[in-house]
Amino acid sequence: MIEAPQRAAPPRHLLLLLASLSSLVVFTTDIYLPVLPQLGADLGTSDAAAAATLSATLLGIALAQIAIGPLSDAVGRRRPVLVGLVAYAVMHVLCAAAPSIGALLALRFLSGIATAAVIVVSRAVVADAYPGAQAARAYATLGAVFGIVPVLAPLAGGVLAHVMSWRGMFLLLAGLALVLLAVTWRALPETLPAERRTPPHLGAVLKDLGEVFVHRRFLAYVAVMSAVGGLLFAYIGASSFVLQDQFGLSPQAYSYVFAVNSIGLFALSVTTRQVVVRVGAPRLLTVGQIGTLLGAAALVVGVGRSSLPAVLLGLFVAVASLGLVMPNGTALGMREAEGRAGAASGVLGICQFTVGAIASPLAGLGGSPWSIVVVILVSAVAGVVLRVLLLLPDSHAVPGGTA
C-alpha cells in the first residue's frame, strides 16, 4: 500500500454534495417504478419489455464504470462528473420524448453510462479527500443514502404518478440533474491534483487497471463487494415473489417489509459512521459479514420450516448487515488501491453490478423460494471465504492489519 500524501481538510459541504449525487443515482432507477405499467401501455409493449428499461440502465451503469474510473485518474474528478451530469440531463430529455420501446431501451442504457460517472467519481472523491477511518465514515454516509432513498423514491414516484406521466418523471430527473450540475460546478473541488494523475492515454489506463487487478489485498475487498452485489440484488430481484407468492403477503405488506429492511441498513450505516474511528473498519466489516451469515442461516430455517417470521428475520439481518459491510469493505478496498482511486472505484463497481446482474435472475429461478436462499447463502459464505483466502498470505504485512 502506497504511503498517502498529506491532504488538506475537505470542505464541509463536500459530503452533502456527494450524498445528493448518490441520491440522484437511486432516483434514476426507482422513481418511475410505479408507472412502469403505464409506460408499457403507452408504448404498446409488454410488462417485461417495460421492466427491461430498468435492466438497460443497470447494464449501462455496470459496464461504464470500468472505463470512467481510470479516466478520472487521468483527467481529474470534476470533468467526468460534470460531463456525466450534462449527458444525464440530455438523455432523460430524450427518454421523455422516446417514440418506441426500442428507442427508450437504448436511451436508458446511455443514461446508465452517464449515471456511472456520478457513482465512480463520488467513490474516488471520498478516497482522495478523506484519510483512513474518515473515509469509512464518509462511505457510511453514502451507504445510509443508499439505504433510505430506495424507500423514498418509489413513494415519491407514487405521489408524482397522480400529477404527471412517466414522460414527466424523466423530465423531472433531467431537471434535477441540471440543478446538481449547477451546484457541482460551484461546489465540487478538484480533489486529484495534476501531479497525482496518470498519463491520459490508453496504455496508462490499462496499466492502472492491471495493477489493481493483480493486487491480492485489493481483490479481497473486490470479493467482499461482489458478494454484496449478489446478496443485495438477489433480495431486490426475488424477495417480492417469495414473500407474496409463497408466503401470501399483500403488495402493501411487502412494501412495509422492504421499508423496514432498508431502515435497518440505514441504521447500521449510521452506526458505522459513529463508531468506525473507535472500533476500526476491519472489525466492523467482520461483524457485518457474520451478520450476513446469520441472516442467511435464519433464511434457510425459515424456508425449510415454511416459517414466515424466520424468513422475515433472516432477510432483515442479512440486508441490515450490509450497512456494516458496504462502507467498510469499500473504504478498505479503496485504501489498498491508494493512488489509483478511479481505477479501483471502477473495478469495485463493475464487479458488484455484474455479480448482482447474475444473481438477480438466479434468485428467482423456477419460482422456488430455495433459489433466493441459495444465492444469498452462497454470497454470504463466498464473501467471507474469499476475503480470508486473499488476505491470508500477507495478513501480517500491515501493522495493525487492514483485514
HELIX and SHEET records of a PDB file:
HELIX    1   1 LEU A   14  ASP A   30  1                                  17    
HELIX    2   2 LEU A   33  VAL A   35  5                                   3    
HELIX    3   3 LEU A   36  ASP A   42  1                                   7    
HELIX    4   4 ASP A   47  VAL A   75  1                                  29    
HELIX    5   5 ARG A   78  ALA A   96  1                                  19    
HELIX    6   6 ILE A  101  ALA A  129  1                                  29    
HELIX    7   7 ALA A  133  LEU A  160  1                                  28    
HELIX    8   8 TRP A  166  ALA A  187  1                                  22    
HELIX    9   9 ALA A  194  ARG A  196  5                                   3    
HELIX   10  10 LEU A  202  PHE A  213  1                                  12    
HELIX   11  11 ARG A  216  PHE A  241  1                                  26    
HELIX   12  12 VAL A  242  GLN A  246  3                                   5    
HELIX   13  13 PRO A  251  VAL A  279  1                                  29    
HELIX   14  14 ALA A  281  GLY A  304  1                                  24    
HELIX   15  15 LEU A  308  GLU A  336  1                                  29    
HELIX   16  16 ALA A  341  ALA A  363  1                                  23    
HELIX   17  17 LEU A  365  GLY A  367  5                                   3    
HELIX   18  18 PRO A  369  LEU A  391  1                                  23    
HELIX   19  19 LEU A  392  ASP A  394  5                                   3    
END                                                                             
